[in-house]
Amino acid sequence: MHCPFCRHPDSRVIDSRTSDDGFAIRRRRQCPECGRRFSTTETASLTVIKRNGVVESFSRDKVMAGVRKACQGRPVTDTDLALLAQRVEESIRSTGVSQIEANDIGLAILPPLRELDDVAYLRFASVYQGFACLDDFRAAIDQMHEDGIRAQYATESADGESNLEGETR
């Protein structure tokens, strides 16, 4: 690390701390040449390869902006969007990749968005899964309905009860 004051090519770490969100390390450094102190922030880089080939840093704000459009008119708060963006980033970072395609980020948004709001999920999915006609929407809605029935049945089975004809297991 070059000293920002005298450009000496070395520095000594005096203190290291993890940032509040846990994704960065703040280091306090001292230059052995001029003796001045400065801070650095280290993060694991995550870059996005856009459709046009341009590479840029991952941004939670961009995730939120993209999802915000799908959530217009829905009961979704900025806090909900921030938590969704955090979950998406965490799921991408957990894969261990340092570069990801923009379309893959869109696909990574779908599961947490579906948990947040069904209508926003369908709006967003229509873009990232390339819905071409009404039948694609119908198929997605049918799948959501089927998944909901499966989840309800799994919950009822775990509780030992079923709503099917009033039977108790």
Secondary structure, 3 states (H helix, E strand, C coil): CCCCCCCCCCCEEEEEEECCCCCEEEEEEECCCCCCEEEEEEECCCEEECCCCCEEECCHHHHHHHHHHHCCCCCCCHHHHHHHHHHHHHHHHCCCCCEEEHHHHHHHHHHHHHHHCHHHHHHHHHHHCCCCCHHHHHHHHHHHHHHHHHHHHHHHHHHCECCHHHCEC
